[in-house]
Amino acid sequence: MVRLALSVLWPSFLVAIMAEGVFFSFFDPAALLLVGGHIDLPSVAAYTIGFFFFWTCCVLASLLSLYLMRGDAAPGQPPF
């Protein structure tokens, strides 16, 4: 179970780092709008929230890939 969790969390962590770097290279956290109003957060807080958002999206994508890859494997069998 630990191997399965790490095979999902570690790659998604690395991709979230890259996604955050690319996103915040183009967009300044102080210039982002949230439903018509500015975000009144320090830049570090916006970076942190953005990182966890990207990480959550990547974890969900990894879990979906793992679920689809598993297919009709017998219960208790490793997915790969």
C-alpha positions in Angstrom: 0.0 0.0 0.0 2.9 2.4 0.7 4.4 1.6 -2.6 1.1 2.4 -4.3 0.7 5.7 -2.4 4.3 6.7 -3.3 3.8 5.8 -6.9 0.9 8.3 -7.1 2.1 11.0 -4.7 5.8 11.4 -5.7 5.3 11.9 -9.5 2.3 14.2 -8.9 4.4 16.2 -6.4 7.1 16.7 -9.1 4.7 17.7 -11.8 2.9 20.1 -9.4 6.3 21.8 -8.8 6.8 22.2 -12.5 3.2 23.4 -13.1 3.4 26.0 -10.4 6.7 27.3 -11.8 5.3 27.6 -15.2 2.0 29.2 -14.1 3.6 31.7 -11.8 6.2 32.6 -14.4 3.4 34.0 -16.5 1.0 35.3 -13.8 1.7 37.5 -10.8 -0.3 36.4 -7.7 -1.0 40.1 -6.9 -2.6 40.6 -10.4 -4.9 37.5 -10.2 -8.7 38.1 -9.9 -11.1 36.0 -8.0 -14.7 36.4 -9.1 -14.3 40.1 -9.9 -12.1 41.0 -6.9 -8.4 41.0 -6.2 -6.9 38.3 -3.9 -5.8 39.9 -0.7 -3.1 37.4 0.2 0.6 37.7 0.5 2.4 36.2 -2.5 3.8 33.3 -0.5 0.3 32.3 0.5 -0.9 32.5 -3.1 2.1 30.3 -4.2 1.3 27.8 -1.4 -2.4 27.6 -2.3 -1.5 27.3 -6.0 0.9 24.5 -5.3 -1.6 22.5 -3.3 -4.2 23.1 -6.1 -1.8 21.8 -8.7 -0.8 18.9 -6.5 -4.4 17.9 -5.9 -5.2 18.0 -9.7 -2.1 15.9 -10.4 -3.0 13.3 -7.7 -6.5 13.0 -9.1 -5.0 12.5 -12.6 -2.6 9.9 -11.3 -5.3 8.0 -9.5 -7.5 8.0 -12.5 -4.6 6.6 -14.6 -3.9 4.0 -12.0 -7.6 3.0 -11.9 -7.8 2.7 -15.7 -4.5 0.8 -15.9 -5.7 -1.7 -13.3 -8.6 -2.8 -15.5 -9.9 -6.3 -14.7 -7.0 -7.3 -12.5 -7.9 -9.6 -9.6 -8.3 -8.0 -6.2 -5.1 -8.1 -4.3 -3.0 -8.0 -7.5 -0.7 -5.1 -7.9 -1.9 -2.8 -10.7 1.5 -2.9 -12.5 
